[in-house]
């Protein structure tokens, strides 16, 4: 019976490998610590370490955009050193914290789209974890009060925010849930030793 259970378990693990799953919510903005949009909490970061974070737009229901806008609040001790937009090397939004960005030409969208890359320094002065909250831009380009994208015709298209607008979207040194790991053949055999 143990041998049958072992083979059944192995077949199941081989057929369905465990991977983090992209949030299926359509038109979702969020902050993540990887470009795949599946890691929004990073723990074990030691003081004075550089951390890269991404503002990512996932599952778009529109084919392309010419801009985007959002605001960001940070609580805790992290200093943003540099920000850039992938594919637009001359744009430096450190002076433009509201992140109201027009790209100049339409950008085709994929299921996962990195909009802004943040390089920051985690300082840790004993005030606890660092939290990042996404919300509407400080100076939006119109009368809306939500983050969104600008469509090629100039229309503003509102988006959803991971965990809800104004709530914690990403965190450093928070109590993170352990990510799903691949199970190896050795690990499965060890269960039955």
C-alpha positions, 0 to 999 in steps of 0.5 A: 500500500505504501508503494502504491501511495508513493507512486500515486503521489509522485505521478501527481507531483510530476503532472502538476508541479507547484508554482506560484500562480499569477493573480487572475484579477483583470487589470491589476496594478501591484508592487512586486519584488520579482518581474513575474508578479508573484512575490510581494513580500520579502523577509530576511532583508538585512540593513543597508541592502539594496532591494529592487521592486517593480510596479507591474500591470497584470492581466490587461483587458486592453491591447496597448497603453500610452501612459499610466498613473498611480501614487505610492505611500511608504511607511518604514525605512527605505530610501528610493535610490533610482526609478526607471521605466523599462524601455525608456532609459531617459525618464527619471521620475524621482522628481515626479513622485506621483508617477503620472507618465505618458510614454510618447508611443503606444506600448503593446501589453503582455499578461505581465507588464513591468511599468516602473522599476524601483531600486531602494536601500533598506535602512532599518532604523528599528521601526519595523517592516517597510510597507508600500501602498498604491493609490491614486496619483497625487496630481492625476491627469483628470478628475479620477481618484484611482490608479489607471492607464491611458489608452491610445485615444487619450481615454483614462482606464481605471485599474484594480489594485492588489489588496485594494487601493491604499492598503499594503500592496508590498512589504519588506521584513513583514511576516511573509507566507512561505512561498510554494516550493518545487518538491523533489523526488528525494523529498518525496522518498524521504517521507517514506523512510 
